[in-house]
Amino acid sequence: MTHPTSLPRRRLLLQATTALATGASAAAWAQTGRLPVLPEWRDTAQRVASAGVPLSELAPNAPDSHTVKPGDTLWGISTLFLTSPWRWPELWGMNLEQIRNPHLIYPGQVLVLEKVNGMARLRMAGAPTGSEPTNTVKLSPRVRSELLDNGAIAAIPLNLIGPFLNEAVVFNGNELDNAPRVVATQEGRVMVSRGETAYVRGDLKGARDFRLFRELTPLADPVTKEVLGFEGRYVGTAEAVRPQGSTTIDGKPALVPATFRVTSTRIEASVGDRLSPVPQQELVAYVPRSPANPVDGRIVSVYGDGVRAGQNQIVSINRGQRDGLERGHILAVWRAGRDAIDRTSADKAPMRLPDERHGLMFVFRVFDRVSYALVLSVQDPVRAGDRFTQP
């Protein structure tokens, strides 16, 4: 691949936009100076940028313009313009010259919908095609805090998934069996709360900030019953204060456990809780989009203690990286058709009514065989075993 600095400017912008949108790692950028872009991503973006979107894809009451307001999300704005809001990258990609980064839009900007020759394009008011837009930002990988602090609106309400980015974790097996563990608490307390002290034994491997987990719960495929992974019950976070040491008791060697301060709790910590390092911040440039290939799976469980999940709740699903799922994929949720009897016929023939689509989910964390999704909209609460497909 040619080094980015030698690429034409338009192609470089497109590479940066696409790589950020699909979650390319900052480490890969730093090590190679190149942003990986699959050919199909580039082809789609260039095709839309040159052709626009058919008018048939616009929402019936799509406005001619919209002024971006604080609290807006790209998902919400795209619902105004498009019948399928997960296609908002196409709407944003209509004018790559002017909207340099399709997931960096700012309050106060006016988005204008142009309709020419049966196609629609989006531009910013007050700037002709090809001109330099206001609020242009440097296209480089950004960690989550920067994306939240730079004034750009989010793709979806990040406050809904933010708490789960470190909490919702699937382990493949016994990763926590040999992990550092809480062996004692401050003044012998049974439970430890935020700001209190816990004592930890184990190899910290140079890390300082940790998540606390309790027992692992197997996540079983609703269809095959195969265990896909293990969900750790999230307890909270803790930071190392003093390292582990050694001493003697009655002339015999003894261990001095590491001292930790509990920095946050979902539930109170206790002896036996396991520690896992807080991962490096991920890029959070979520781009809602439909999976490129057909997907058919089932909801495994509702995150937490719930049995059913409504809008803005989290579910685990039985598809992951090996199935082609990616962060940002939109999935349709289906209500299973109920069994019925044809009471209009003499034979009272048994029937099964067709499944009905009744909601959408947004995939925000992906593991090998399991993913977590936010329920964006749903007519009836979803439960384990409900089916999902590409939208």
TILOTI-561527 format. One record per atom (N, C-alpha, C, O, CB): z, y, x. Coordinates in steps of 0.05 Angstrom, whole numbers, plus 5000, padded with zeros to 4 digits. Atoms other than C-alpha are relative to their C-alpha. Glycine has a CB too. Layout:
! residues N
ZYX ...
***
This chain:
! residues 391
500049765017 500050005000 500050255018 501450265038 502550004981 500149754985 498450705025 502650154997 503850154976 497650174991 497649845001 504351135042 499750224980 497650344979 500850115028 500249805021 506051624985 499050275009 497650404994 502650034987 500849744992 504952235026 497050045003 496050265004 501350075027 502949984997 497552065033 498649964973 496149974972 499049805020 501250045026 496451934959 499350274987 500550474993 501949844981 500549755016 493152454914 502550084984 504149904977 497649964982 497649905013 498352884881 500549874973 502749804966 500050304998 499750115027 497052624811 500949725001 502749644985 497350024984 499250284998 497651904832 502949975009 504349805000 498149855019 497250014990 504152034870 501950074977 504049934974 500450205023 498349945022 507152374809 500249774981 502449714970 499050254986 500050235019 505151794766 501649775011 503149644996 497149914995 498450214988 508151304815 503050054997 504549884989 499349965030 497249945001 514751664818 501049984971 503249874967 500550285011 499250015028 515051744742 500449724991 502449654979 498050154983 499950285010 513551014729 502249855013 503649705000 497449875004 497950154986 518150744782 502850084990 504549914986 499850045030 497549915011 523951174758 500449894972 502649804965 500250305000 499750095028 522550984686 500649714998 501949624979 497550064985 499550295001 522750244702 502349925017 502849685019 497549865008 497550074987 529050284743 499749925029 501349765039 501349784986 500350064971 526350234815 502550095014 503650305008 497550135012 497549944987 532250224862 499750225020 497650255033 501149755013 500049804979 534150804906 499849885027 498750005046 502550184997 500050134974 535150314962 497149935008 496449965032 501749744999 502750074994 527950074958 498450255009 496850245028 498649874976 501349754993 525550794961 500850095028 499250165045 500650234980 499049904974 529950965020 499049825023 498549925045 503150005000 500750184978 528050345060 497050005005 496149975028 500949724993 502950034996 520550335048 498450264997 496250285007 498949804981 501549765005 518651035027 497949974979 496250144975 498850105025 502150065020 514450714973 501449924974 503549804974 498149775009 498950075027 515650644898 498249784989 495849834985 500150254982 501750215010 513249974870 499050064972 500650134954 501649744999 501249955026 508450064812 498049774994 496149725009 498550275000 501850215008 505149484776 497450124990 497550344977 501349824979 502549895009 497749594762 499850064970 498750264962 497749815007 500249955029 498649524687 501550254992 500750384973 501149764985 498649765007 503750084686 498250245006 498050434990 502650035016 501749784993 499050544723 497650034981 496950254973 499049975029 502449995017 493050354681 500750114972 499250284961 498849724997 499249915026 496850474616 500550305000 499650454983 502549864990 499349714998 499551154638 497450175003 497250384990 501950055023 502449854996 492751384662 498250004976 496950204969 498449895024 501650015024 489251144600 501050194978 499550334966 499949714989 498949835020 494051504554 499750295008 499250474991 502949934995 500249734991 493952124597 497350124995 497050364989 500750025029 502749905004 486452174590 499149994971 497450154963 498149855017 501150045027 485551934518 501850124979 500850194958 499649714996 498249925021 491752144480 500749764982 500149534989 498850224984 499250205019 494551754421 498550044974 498250264965 503150014995 501549985025 490651594357 501850134979 504250094978 499149724990 498549865021 492752024297 501449804982 503549864970 498250174984 498850215017 494351374260 502849925010 504349814995 498249764999 497450074989 500351284307 502150224995 504450185001 499749955030 498149795005 503451944286 501649954975 500649824956 498650274998 498450025024 509151974236 498750164978 497450364984 502950095005 501449865022 506752194166 500650305000 498950464994 500849884974 499249725001 510652854171 500550115028 502350275032 502550034983 499649914972 509952964246 499750305001 497750414992 498049865019 500149714998 511453694261 497850095020 497149945038 502750125007 501949884981 506454144296 501450075027 500250085048 498650244988 498549934976 511954344345 503049934996 503949894973 499750305007 497150055001 519254204362 501350145023 500450115046 500649694999 498549884979 524154614401 502349825007 504049754990 501150284991 497950194990 528654174443 502750134999 503150365009 499449905028 497349895004 535954274426 502149835015 501649605020 500850024971 497850164988 542454064461 500849784981 501149824957 502450175008 499350235017 544253374435 497649844992 497849624982 501450104976 502450155005 536953174425 499849765019 500949775041 497550185002 500750224983 534652514453 497049954997 495850034977 501649734994 502950055002 527552294469 499449804977 497349824964 499049895026 500450195023 528451724419 499950154974 498250114957 502349795000 499949855024 530352214365 497650184996 496450194974 502550174999 502349835001 524752694381 497549844994 495849924978 499650165026 502450175005 519652134383 499949894972 497849834962 500049775020 499950095028 521951904315 498750214982 497550154961 502949954990 501349795015 519552584290 496949985002 495550044983 500950275009 502950004995 512652484320 498649744995 496349744987 499550095029 501450264999 511151744321 501149804979 503549814973 500149885027 499150215017 511451164273 501649795015 503449665003 497749874985 498650194983 513950734330 501350155023 500150205043 498149775011 498849824980 519051154369 500249875028 500550025048 502750084991 499850124973 519450644426 497450055016 497349995040 500549704998 502449934986 512450874444 500050285011 497950405018 497549964982 499949724991 514951554466 499050045028 498150265033 502850094999 501249944974 512751454539 497050074997 496050225013 500349765018 502849935004 505651474512 499750294990 497950434998 498749814979 500149725009 507152124475 500550195023 499150395025 502150044977 499449834977 510252424537 497849995021 497450185036 502849915013 502050034980 504652154580 497350124992 495450095008 499649715006 502549895009 499252504540 499050225020 496650265023 500250124972 500849784983 499353074589 501649995026 503650135030 500550284986 498550044975 501552844658 499950245018 501750285035 498949765014 500249764983 499253494690 502350204993 503350345011 497350134997 498149795008 504153904649 502849904997 504750035006 499150124974 497350125002 509953444632 500249815024 499549575021 500449854973 500250154974 510953204704 501649744999 500849545011 501050175022 498350235001 516552714689 500749954971 502250104959 502650045017 499750035029 516452414619 502849964990 503249964965 498349784991 497350035011 523952304615 501750235010 504250215009 501249745009 498449774993 526052994640 499050244984 497250384992 499850065031 500749795019 525553474581 502650154995 504850044995 498849894973 497749835000 530254064573 500350164974 498350234962 499950195024 499549835023 533554444516 498650275003 498650385025 503050044995 501549755000 529555064498 497049975004 495550164997 501150175022 502950044998 522754774515 498949944972 500149814955 499449765019 501450045026 517854774457 497749805005 495949855021 499050274989 502050204998 513654154450 498050044977 498750054954 501249714999 502249945020 506954264414 498249764998 497349655019 498450255008 501850235005 502853704383 497250114994 496750254975 501149834977 502849925004 495353814390 498449764990 498849534999 498850105027 501650215012 490353414349 497050075003 496150274992 500749954970 502849944994 483153384374 498449744999 499149555012 499750145028 501850235001 477652894356 501449744994 500949545006 498449985026 498650245009 482252404322 502249915019 503349695015 498049794997 498050084981 487052384381 502150235001 501650464996 498849955028 497849814998 493852724392 500950025029 500949825043 502349924982 498949954973 496553034456 502450184997 502650344978 497850135019 497649835000 503153364472 500050185023 499350105046 502549825000 499749804978 504053994512 502350184995 503550184973 497350165003 497949805003 509254524524 498850264992 496850355003 501750025026 501049745010 508355174488 500050205023 501850215039 501750104977 500149784981 506255764530 498949925027 498950085046 502650115004 501150084974 503055354586 497449854995 497549634984 502049825016 502550155003 495655164586 499949755017 501449735036 497750185007 500350254986 493554484609 499550045029 497850215037 497849834988 500449984971 494054414684 501850205014 501850215038 497250065006 498349804988 498954984694 502649885008 503449675000 500450244981 497550104990 505554914728 502150054979 502550274970 500950155026 498049975021 511054784676 502650125010 503150125034 500649734987 497349914992 517855104675 501849755002 501149544992 501150204979 498050224996 523854674694 498849765014 499649535009 501149924973 501050224984 519654254741 502249905018 503650065031 497550095017 498050114983 524153784778 498849835022 496649725018 502149844984 500950174979 523353414843 500249714991 502349624982 501550045027 500050285009 521452694828 501149825023 499649755041 497249914992 498850184980 526252274869 502249854985 503249944965 501250165024 498050165013 531151724851 502650164997 503550305015 500649745015 497549855006 537552004819 502149804989 501449624974 499650234981 497950175011 544151674805 500850114973 500050334965 502449985019 499349945028 547251684736 501150284997 500450434979 501849804989 498749755004 551652294746 498050235002 498350434987 502250045021 501949784998 545752724768 498250024976 497650244967 498249955025 501750005024 541552514709 501550134977 500350274960 499249724993 498449895021 547252714663 500550305004 500850454985 502649854996 499249734994 548753364699 497750205004 498250445007 501750005024 502149814993 541853654711 498850154976 496950304979 497849855014 500949855024 540953904640 497949874984 497449954961 499050265009 502150145015 535453424619 501249844978 503449734981 498249835018 499050175022 536253074552 499549715007 497749645022 498650084974 500150294995 537252324552 498049874982 497149984962 502849884997 501850165016 532651784526 501349924974 500249944952 499049765015 498450075023 538051524480 502850115005 503350205027 500149694995 497349904996 545351734469 501449835021 502449625015 501650014974 498850164978 548151514537 502949954996 504149775007 499550145026 497150045004 555251594512 500549744985 502749634987 501250234984 499750255015 554050974469 500049765019 501449565013 497949974979 500250234983 552450514527 501550055027 502049865042 497149935006 498749934975 555850884585 502549825006 502749725028 500850285000 497650164994 562550524577 499449705006 501149575019 501950014977 500650294997 559049844578 498449945025 497949715032 498549904976 501750054977 554849944641 501549845022 500349695037 499050265012 498450154981 560549674684 501749794986 502749604999 501850185016 498250195014 564449304630 498649744992 499749534996 501050144975 501550245010 559148834602 498749865023 496649945033 497950084978 500950144976 558248334658 499849704993 501649584981 501950055024 500450295003 555447624657 500149875028 498649955046 497449934985 499850154975 557447154714 498649734996 498849614975 502949965009 501450255002 553146554729 501849755001 501149544990 497949985022 498250234998 558946094745 502750085007 504050244993 498949815021 497249974993 565446104782 500450235021 502150215038 501149755011 499849784980 564446764820 502850115002 503650215023 498150224993 497449885000 571446984800 502249815010 504549895014 500750104973 498050194992 574946344821 501350075027 503750045031 498849725002 499049934974 575646584893 500150305004 500450395027 498249885021 499949714999 575747324877 502950095005 504849944999 498950134974 497349894998 581747764895 501450004973 500150034952 500050295012 498650025025 587147704842 502750155001 503950195022 500549704993 497449875002 593348074818 502249795002 502249604986 500250164973 498050204995 599347684844 502850104992 504749944990 500049915029 497449895008 605148154825 499550284989 497450404994 501950015025 500249735012 606448804788 502350175008 504450075018 499749974969 497949804993 610649424797 502549924985 502649904961 499150284992 497350065011 618049254786 500049754983 501649734964 500950244984 500050255015 616148574759 499150024971 499849854955 502749885001 500949965028 613048844695 498049794992 496449695009 498850284996 501950205010 609148364652 497250124998 495349995005 500949904972 502549875003 603648864638 500050265016 502050395020 499450064970 500349754984 600949454679 498050184987 495850104979 499149935029 501749805013 597950084650 498850195021 499350175045 501650164980 501449814983 593750654678 502150165016 504150255006 498350204983 498249854983 597050994738 502149835013 503549935031 501250224986 497950174990 601650414753 499049825023 496649825028 501349824978 500750144976 601749954813 499849704995 501349584980 502150055022 500350295000 599349234821 499549915028 498550065045 497649914981 500350114973 599348784882 498049785000 498049604982 502849905010 502450175000 593148404901 499849835025 500449935047 497550174996 500450174978 591747814945 497049914999 496049844978 501949755000 502850094998 584747624970 498450175018 499350395027 498750004972 501849864982 578947845012 498650234985 496950174967 497949815013 501249765014 576948554990 497250065012 495750224999 501850245003 502649974988 570848535036 499250305004 496950375001 497849864984 500549724994 571549275052 499750184976 499450424979 497650025016 500349845024 570949504980 502750154994 504850065002 499149834976 497749855007 575750014951 500450014970 502750004960 499850285011 499849975029 574150074877 499249744987 497149624994 498150234990 500450265012 574549464833 500250014969 501550194958 502049795011 499650055028 573849234761 501849764997 501849585013 497249954985 498150225006 579148784731 498949844977 498149954956 502850114994 500950185022 577148174689 502149794995 503649725013 497349875007 498250215006 581047654653 498449744997 496549705013 501650064973 501350265001 578746964630 497050034994 496250224981 501349834978 502850005005 571346804629 499449854975 500549634970 498449885024 500750135025 568246634562 497149915003 495350065009 500350204976 502750104998 562146184562 498250124978 499150144955 499949694998 502049905019 555946474528 498049774996 496449715014 498650265010 501650235006 552345894494 497650084984 497850244965 501649794986 502549955015 545145914469 500549904971 501249664968 497549865013 499550095028 545645894392 498249774991 498849624973 499650234982 501850215008 539745414389 500549745017 500949535005 497150095004 499850244983 540344944449 502949935007 503449715017 498550055026 497250034993 547945024458 500550005030 502749945039 501149744988 499849994971 546645084533 501650255008 501150464997 497349995014 498549774991 551545534570 498150175018 497150075038 502549915016 501849824986 547446134595 501450165022 500150265040 498650184981 498549844982 552946484633 502850034990 503549914969 498750285005 497349975008 560146704629 500750304999 500250455018 501949865020 499349715004 562547374601 502950045007 504649914997 499450084971 497249944992 568647664634 501250204981 500050404974 500150115028 498749815017 573647994589 501050245017 502650215035 502549874986 499549764983 574048704617 502850104995 503650144972 497950214994 497349905002 581048954632 500150305007 501350464992 501949855019 499949724992 579949604669 499150035029 497549875039 502850124997 500749954972 579149894739 502550055017 504650145007 498050245002 497849954982 583549944800 498950085028 496750005034 501949755003 500849924973 583150254870 502149925020 504549935015 499450305001 498250084978 586050014936 501450245011 500250445016 498449855022 498349794989 591750434962 500849935029 500650095047 502550054983 499350104974 594250015021 498949725004 498949574985 503150015004 501150264995 591149415054 502149785002 504549835004 498350005025 498350244997 593948715057 501249995028 499950085047 498549744993 498850034973 598748575115 501649755002 501249564987 501950245005 498450244995 603648075142 502850075009 503250305019 498749815020 497349964992 611048005156 501349735005 499949535006 501650174979 498650254997 616347475166 502349994980 503650204975 501049955029 497750045017 621547195119 501649775012 500749545013 499249944970 498450214988 627246815151 498649885024 498849645029 500849794980 501450094976 623046775214 497449864995 496149775014 501749825015 502650135006 617046485178 498050204991 498750404978 500449784977 502149815008 610346825168 499850044969 500149844954 497249915011 500349945029 609447165100 497950214996 497450375014 502750094988 502249815006 603947565067 501150244985 502950224969 497949864982 499549755015 604448285044 497550064985 495550144997 500950245020 502549955016 599448364987 499150295002 500750475007 500449914971 501149735001 594848964982 501250154976 501750034955 496949994999 499049835022 597349544939 497750134986 496050254999 502050215011 502149885016 592949774883 501250184979 503450144969 498249784986 499349835023 593350334832 498049954978 495649964982 500150305008 501750045023 590650184763 498950274991 500550454984 501549854976 501149745006 585850754747 499050034971 498850254961 497750055018 500749995029 583650574676 500449724988 500349525003 497050094997 499650265014 585050034625 498650004973 498850194958 503049944997 500950065027 581449754565 502249854986 502849904962 497349835000 497650145008 587249274557 501950015024 501050045047 499549714989 498249994977 593549254600 499649775019 499049555011 502950004990 500450194979 592948894666 502449825003 504649904995 499250135026 497750174996 597248304684 499549815024 497249805034 500549834975 500350194978 598447784739 497949794992 497949694970 502849865006 502150205005 592547314746 497350134995 495250004998 500749834977 502649875004 587147834730 498550005026 499650035048 500450294990 501750024977 581247784777 498650275005 498150424987 497949784997 501349754993 577848354815 497249955009 496549765023 501650135023 502850014991 570448474824 499250295007 499850474992 498249894977 500649734991 567749074863 498350154979 496650034966 498549995027 501649835017 564949654822 497250025013 497150095036 501250284996 502749994988 557349614833 499150285006 500250474994 498049864983 501249744995 553350184861 498750114975 497749954959 497949995024 501249885023 550950674810 497049934998 495649945018 500450315000 502850065003 544250474781 498650254989 499850434977 499649764980 501649805013 538550934762 500249964970 500149734961 497150005011 499750035029 539251074688 497850124985 498250234963 502750124992 502449895013 532251304671 498949794981 496849674986 497950085021 500850195020 531750864610 497550094986 497450324976 502249944980 502449935015 524850854579 499649794978 498749574984 497550005020 500450195022 524650514511 497049934998 495350104998 500950124973 502750105002 518450084506 500049714990 502049574993 498550025028 500350275010 515949444475 499549815023 498149895042 497749984979 500750194979 515848814519 497049955001 495749954981 501549744995 502850054996 509048674548 499149744988 496849714979 499350015029 500750275010 509247944525 501749934976 503950054972 500349795022 498450095024 511647604461 502849915009 503149775029 498649794985 497250084996 519247504458 501149884974 500649994953 501750245010 498750125023 523047044411 502749895009 502749705024 498249784987 497350094992 530546954418 502050034979 501450104956 500850145025 497849985019 537346964386 502350165011 502650175036 501049724993 497649864992 543547394388 502149795006 502649614990 501050194977 498050194991 548947024426 502850074988 504149904977 500249985030 497349925009 555147424408 500150304997 498450455007 502249915020 499449715002 557848104388 502150065021 504149925024 501150074971 498349934978 561148444447 502750084990 502950244971 498850225018 497349935009 568648494440 501149794981 500449554984 500150274987 498750195018 572548174384 498749994973 499749864954 502950084996 501349995026 567648304327 498449754994 497749605012 498250234998 501750235009 563947774287 497250114992 495349964996 501349864975 502649885008 558448244261 499850275014 501850405020 499850034969 500549744986 555248854293 498250184983 496250084972 498749955027 501649815013 552649474260 498750195020 498650145043 501650164979 501349804983 549050084287 501950105022 504350145017 499150244983 498649904977 551250314356 502149805012 503849885028 501450264994 498350204988 554849664372 498449835020 495949845020 501349824979 501350154979 553349194430 500049704994 501949594984 501550055027 500250295003 550848474427 498949885026 497550025041 498249934976 501350154979 549047954479 497849834988 498049744965 502049825016 502250155010 542447594472 499149795020 499849815044 497650194994 500550234983 539646944500 497350025015 496049825019 500049754983 502349964983 533947234540 500750205022 502250395017 497550104983 499449834977 534147554609 497750045019 495450025010 502449895015 502149944980 530347694673 498049775002 495649825003 501250055027 501950224997 527346994677 498149984976 496149844977 501549745004 501750005024 524547104607 498250254998 496850294979 501749984975 501649765000 521247764626 501250244987 499950454984 497449954987 498749775012 526348224593 500750205022 501450135044 502549924984 499349794982 527448894626 501750214986 501650234961 497450135011 498549785011 532149474616 498150204987 496150284999 501750145023 501749815015 529249934563 498349864979 497150004962 498250145019 501650145020 525749394522 501250044972 503750024968 499749705007 499249985028 526049504447 499449734986 497249624990 498550234985 500350255014 527048884404 500450034970 502250194962 501949785012 499650005029 526348774329 501949784992 501749565002 497349974986 498150205011 531948424292 499149914973 498150074957 502950134998 501050135024 530247944236 502349884984 504149754995 497949795006 498250135018 534247734175 498749734991 496549734981 500650184975 501150275007 533346984162 499649984970 501350074954 501949785009 500650045029 530046824096 501949804987 502449594999 497149924996 498250185013 534746494047 498649784984 496249824977 501950164981 501150225016 533545834011 500250084971 502150204962 501549745006 500149935028 531545903939 498549784985 497549594997 498650284996 501450195017 528645513881 498150154982 498850364971 502149834982 501949885018 522445683842 500749924971 500049714961 497149905007 499150055027 525445733773 497950054979 498350014955 502450174994 502249965019 518845913742 498349754997 496649754979 498250235010 501650255002 516045213753 501749784989 504149784991 498849935028 498650235011 517744563719 501349835021 503449715015 498149834983 498850174980 519044203784 502250135016 503450005033 497849915019 497949864986 523944733808 499849965031 501749895045 502849914991 500750054972 520644703877 501950165018 502350405014 497150085006 498349864980 525244873936 498350195017 496050125023 501549805018 501449804984 523145483976 501850115022 504350095020 498950234982 498549844980 525245864038 498550265002 496250275011 500249855028 501249744999 523846604034 499450085029 500949995047 501850214986 500749934972 520546924095 502250175013 503650324999 497350155001 498249824985 524647264149 499150294996 496750344993 500149935030 500749725003 524948014142 501250165023 503550135031 501250114973 499149834979 525348514198 501850224989 501150354969 497650135016 498249805012 531248974187 501550175021 503450305014 502049864983 498749834981 533149314252 498750005028 496849865032 502949925003 501049984973 531949504325 502349995019 504550105014 498350265004 498050004979 535749374389 498750115026 496350095029 501149715005 500949894975 535349704457 501449865023 503949865025 500750315001 498950164977 536349274520 500850205022 499150355032 498049795010 499249814979 540549654571 501249865025 501649985045 502050194989 499150154977 543349104617 498749734999 498749594979 503249975001 501550254998 539548494641 501149835022 501349925045 497050055004 499150204981 542147874676 497949785001 495849804989 502849894994 502050224996 538647224695 499149884973 496749874968 501149795018 500750145025 538946884627 501250134975 500850044953 500949725001 498749865022 542847374584 499650305004 499450405026 503049944999 500249714999 542048114567 501950124979 502849984960 497150104995 498449855020 546148644530 498250204987 496550335000 502550135013 501749825015 542949064476 501750174981 503750084971 497949854984 498749825019 545149664435 498449994973 496050014973 500050305011 501350005027 543749614360 499450294992 501250454987 501949864979 500849725006 539750244346 500050064970 501050274962 497250055011 500149975029 538750144272 500049724988 498849534999 497550164991 499950265014 540149584223 500750044971 502450214964 502049815014 499449985028 540149494148 502549854992 504149944976 497649904983 497650165004 545348944148 501249935027 499749925046 499349744983 498850074975 550348764202 498749745012 498149564997 503049964997 501150244987 547748264253 502249835010 504549925013 498150085024 498050194991 551347644277 498849815019 496349805023 501249854976 500950214981 550847084328 498049824985 498649734962 502349845012 502150175012 544546674314 497850144988 495750024983 501349824980 502349845011 540347234285 497750015020 498250025044 500950294992 502450014983 533247234312 499150285007 499550474992 497849854986 501349754992 529747784350 497349945013 496849725023 501850175020 502750024988 522547894373 499350275012 500850465010 497949904979 501149744993 518348434404 499450164975 498950044954 497449975018 500349855025 517649014354 497150004990 496650124969 500950295005 
***
